[in-house]
């Protein structure tokens, strides 16, 4: 069994393999203006992290810590968080490909504080995010795999080649194989690139189901939408799946896991 990385301590406290937000006192300001108060804290977090990244001081421990700060900032305005299935990640004895649905900006930012204390990880992200002035120094320091979402063949090649090299180096990959972020899950828009990468690298897939619409998609700037404290953020990690043959059956297993969790939560 793979043990936690002692250089990146866990900051989420799990009880019987599940993390749930502890009862939190929410200030009057946060109750009335949850989005305003959250983004004030989030902006300061990103500013500090960006400075460290430019100075070459934004390592994995800092990444995990700043990611956890985003969870606590959400909780401070009333958003509750639940994480289950972490023991499925802890049980791994190799890197893996995490494959999940994609709903909002939230998962890309906070998942480091969940996964990185257990094993090294990076993400497949849009090139536009890497070029985004607010995030570029932070994201580039994480050695992500960049895709355009406009050129499927080149994106496939980038994920296969970049993913394989990172997995061989012991770094797991998080893939959100939807064509776009959406609060609804459409299997027809959920491609099999994650399981194909896992098949080529001979590593397991760990499915992730997530419900993150507490952080809405913005109308003008998609990354910055309304924060809704009445909604609970949920992450569930499924059991590792060994990929075989042409991987179609395992891809369907991932879809079924996500659909079952979303149905349960809603």
C-alpha distance (Angstrom), angle and dihedral (degrees) to the residues before:
residue distance angle dihedral
X1 . . .
X2 3.78 . .
X3 3.79 112.7 .
X4 3.77 128.3 -146.3
X5 3.80 118.7 -82.1
X6 3.80 104.1 -105.4
X7 3.81 89.9 -153.5
X8 3.82 90.4 62.3
X9 3.81 108.7 45.9
X10 3.79 122.3 -155.7
X11 3.78 112.0 -109.7
X12 3.80 97.4 -179.2
X13 3.80 111.6 85.1
X14 3.80 112.0 -140.0
X15 3.78 127.0 -159.1
X16 3.81 113.4 -159.4
X17 3.80 89.3 -18.0
X18 3.81 95.9 -50.2
X19 3.80 130.1 103.3
X20 3.80 118.2 -154.9
X21 3.77 127.9 174.1
X22 3.78 110.6 -99.6
X23 3.81 118.1 -127.6
X24 3.80 104.9 -73.5
X25 3.78 130.9 -167.6
X26 3.80 108.8 -127.9
X27 3.80 116.7 -152.5
X28 3.79 122.6 -125.6
X29 3.81 90.4 -111.5
X30 3.80 92.2 53.3
X31 3.79 92.6 47.5
X32 3.80 92.2 52.3
X33 3.82 98.9 35.7
X34 3.84 106.9 22.5
X35 3.81 95.6 156.8
X36 3.80 94.0 46.8
X37 3.78 94.1 48.7
X38 3.80 93.9 44.0
X39 3.80 95.2 49.7
X40 3.80 90.5 47.2
X41 3.81 88.9 59.3
X42 3.79 93.6 38.5
X43 3.80 93.2 51.7
X44 3.81 91.7 52.0
X45 3.81 90.1 48.5
X46 3.81 92.2 51.7
X47 3.81 91.8 45.7
X48 3.82 92.7 53.4
X49 3.80 92.4 43.9
X50 3.79 92.4 48.7
X51 3.80 91.7 53.7
X52 3.80 90.9 51.1
X53 3.81 91.0 47.3
X54 3.82 91.6 51.9
X55 3.81 88.8 50.2
X56 3.81 92.2 49.5
X57 3.82 92.0 -113.8
X58 3.81 99.2 111.1
X59 3.80 100.6 102.8
X60 3.79 129.7 161.6
X61 3.81 93.1 -82.3
X62 3.81 91.1 53.0
X63 3.80 90.4 45.9
X64 3.79 91.7 53.6
X65 3.80 92.4 44.1
X66 3.81 95.1 50.2
X67 3.79 90.2 45.0
X68 3.79 89.4 54.0
X69 3.80 89.5 50.5
X70 3.80 87.9 61.8
X71 3.81 90.5 55.4
X72 3.81 91.2 50.0
X73 3.82 90.5 46.9
X74 3.80 89.5 53.9
X75 3.79 90.9 46.8
X76 3.81 90.8 49.7
X77 3.83 89.8 62.7
X78 3.81 93.3 46.4
X79 3.82 104.8 -90.2
X80 3.81 110.6 137.7
X81 3.81 122.8 -147.5
X82 3.79 131.3 -153.8
X83 3.82 125.7 -174.0
X84 3.81 121.5 -176.4
X85 3.79 136.0 171.7
X86 3.81 95.6 39.5
X87 3.81 89.4 138.5
X88 3.81 87.5 66.4
X89 3.80 87.1 62.7
X90 3.78 93.9 43.8
X91 3.81 90.7 52.8
X92 3.81 93.4 62.9
X93 3.80 119.4 110.6
X94 3.82 93.9 -172.9
X95 3.79 138.6 35.2
X96 3.79 115.5 -82.9
X97 3.78 144.0 -168.5
X98 3.80 113.3 -107.3
X99 3.81 110.8 -151.4
X100 3.79 119.9 -170.0
X101 3.78 146.0 152.4
X102 3.80 117.7 -94.0
X103 3.79 120.2 -132.7
X104 3.81 110.8 151.7
X105 3.79 147.1 -14.6
X106 3.79 89.5 -84.3
X107 3.81 100.0 80.4
X108 3.80 95.0 51.9
X109 3.79 90.0 53.7
X110 3.80 104.9 39.6
X111 3.80 102.8 34.6
X112 3.80 92.1 81.8
X113 3.81 90.0 68.7
X114 3.82 89.4 54.7
X115 3.81 102.4 42.3
X116 3.81 106.5 25.6
X117 3.82 96.8 65.6
X118 3.81 86.7 59.5
X119 3.82 102.1 40.6
X120 3.82 141.6 -12.4
X121 3.80 112.1 -84.4
X122 3.78 144.4 168.3
X123 3.80 135.8 -178.5
X124 3.77 142.5 -119.1
X125 3.83 102.4 -125.4
X126 3.77 139.1 171.6
X127 3.80 115.8 -91.4
X128 3.81 88.1 -129.5
X129 3.82 89.8 64.7
X130 3.80 91.6 51.1
X131 3.80 88.4 52.1
X132 3.82 93.6 44.5
X133 3.83 107.5 115.3
X134 3.80 93.9 -135.4
X135 3.81 96.5 51.2
X136 3.78 108.5 21.6
X137 3.82 100.0 97.1
X138 3.80 91.8 46.0
X139 3.81 95.4 47.0
X140 3.78 95.4 43.8
X141 3.80 90.1 54.1
X142 3.83 88.7 59.5
X143 3.83 95.0 61.0
X144 3.83 94.3 -127.3
X145 3.80 127.2 179.4
X146 3.80 108.7 -110.5
X147 3.81 123.2 -146.6
X148 3.79 130.8 178.1
X149 3.84 99.9 -146.8
X150 3.83 85.0 -144.3
X151 3.81 100.9 77.2
X152 3.82 109.8 47.3
X153 3.82 97.0 -174.2
X154 3.80 94.3 50.5
X155 3.80 91.1 43.5
X156 3.81 90.8 51.2
X157 3.80 90.8 51.0
X158 3.83 91.7 47.4
X159 3.81 92.4 51.7
X160 3.80 94.3 44.5
X161 3.80 95.8 47.4
X162 3.80 98.5 34.9
X163 3.77 93.1 41.2
X164 3.77 94.1 49.1
X165 3.80 93.3 51.2
X166 3.80 92.5 49.2
X167 3.81 94.2 45.5
X168 3.81 89.9 50.8
X169 3.80 87.2 53.5
X170 3.82 90.1 54.2
X171 3.81 96.8 -102.4
X172 3.79 117.4 133.1
X173 3.81 120.4 -140.2
X174 3.81 129.7 -135.6
X175 3.82 113.1 -150.7
X176 3.80 127.3 -174.5
X177 3.81 100.1 -168.4
X178 3.81 98.3 -171.1
X179 3.77 121.7 116.0
X180 3.82 89.7 -127.0
X181 3.80 141.5 -5.3
X182 3.79 112.5 -83.4
X183 3.82 138.6 168.8
X184 3.81 87.6 -139.4
X185 3.79 123.3 63.1
X186 3.80 116.6 -129.9
X187 3.83 113.0 -177.5
X188 3.81 89.6 -159.9
X189 3.82 88.6 65.1
X190 3.81 93.0 46.3
X191 3.80 109.3 90.8
X192 3.79 128.4 -160.8
X193 3.80 99.9 -120.6
X194 3.82 92.4 116.5
X195 3.80 95.5 55.6
X196 3.81 90.6 43.0
X197 3.79 89.9 55.2
X198 3.81 90.7 48.0
X199 3.82 90.6 49.9
X200 3.80 92.3 51.1
X201 3.81 92.5 46.9
X202 3.83 93.8 41.8
X203 3.82 92.7 -127.5
X204 3.82 130.3 126.1
X205 3.77 127.5 -100.2
X206 3.80 119.8 -127.3
X207 3.82 110.9 -159.5
X208 3.79 118.7 -140.4
X209 3.78 124.0 -159.5
X210 3.77 114.8 -167.7
X211 3.78 139.4 179.8
X212 3.80 109.3 -165.7
X213 3.81 105.8 149.5
X214 3.82 89.4 122.8
X215 3.84 81.5 88.8
X216 3.79 102.1 56.3
X217 3.78 127.8 -152.1
X218 3.80 111.3 -105.8
X219 3.79 123.7 -122.6
X220 3.80 96.9 -136.7
X221 3.81 101.0 20.9
X222 3.79 108.8 27.3
X223 3.81 94.4 -155.5
X224 3.81 93.5 60.0
X225 3.78 113.9 56.8
X226 3.78 135.3 144.9
X227 3.81 119.8 -59.4
X228 3.82 111.1 -133.4
X229 3.84 112.8 -162.5
X230 3.81 91.8 -171.2
X231 3.81 89.7 72.2
X232 3.80 127.7 77.0
X233 3.79 121.7 -135.7
X234 3.81 110.8 -133.6
X235 3.80 133.8 -171.2
X236 3.81 124.0 179.7
X237 3.81 124.3 -177.0
X238 3.79 116.1 -155.9
X239 3.78 129.0 -148.5
X240 3.83 115.5 -75.8
X241 3.81 112.6 -91.1
X242 3.80 121.6 -147.9
X243 3.81 109.5 -137.4
X244 3.80 116.9 -134.4
X245 3.80 139.4 176.2
X246 3.81 112.2 -20.0
X247 3.82 91.6 -14.6
X248 3.83 96.7 -129.8
X249 3.81 93.2 123.6
X250 3.81 92.6 49.5
X251 3.81 90.8 47.4
X252 3.80 87.8 55.7
X253 3.81 89.7 50.4
X254 3.81 89.4 57.3
X255 3.80 91.0 49.7
X256 3.80 92.1 48.8
X257 3.81 91.8 49.9
X258 3.81 92.0 52.4
X259 3.80 93.6 44.8
X260 3.80 92.9 48.8
X261 3.80 93.3 50.4
X262 3.80 94.2 46.5
X263 3.81 90.0 49.5
X264 3.80 90.2 49.4
X265 3.80 93.6 49.2
X266 3.80 95.3 45.4
